[in-house]
Amino acid sequence: MFGRAQIVVGSDRAPVIPRTAFVERGGLYGAFVLDKSMKAKFRWLRTGQEWPDRIEIKAGLVGGETILAKDDRRVRDGAIIKTVGKSIGDE
C-alpha cells in the first residue's frame, strides 16, 4: 500500500508592499504611511520574504493602511501628499 499526505503546519497572513514603496531614510528602512489628512509619516518596517517586485512586511503595517506607492526623495515626514488624476478606486 502507498499513501501520500500533506500537512500544513501553519499559515501566515502579512501585508505585502511594492518594492518601490520601501525606502531608506537615515539608515532606517520603512515606508511612508498616509493618514486621513494625506500627511506622510515615515514608519519603520520589519520585512520577511522578498520577491523582485514586492516585499512582505512582518511588523509595522496593518492591513487597510494607505502607503506612498513610490519613493520620492523630496518627501519628508509630515509632508502633505496631493493626488493628481484618478485613483485606483475611481475606475
Secondary structure by P-SEA (a helix, b strand, c coil): cbbbbbbbcbbbbbbbbccccccccccbbbbbbbccccbbbbbbbbbccccccbbbbccccccccccccccccccccbbbbbbcccccccc
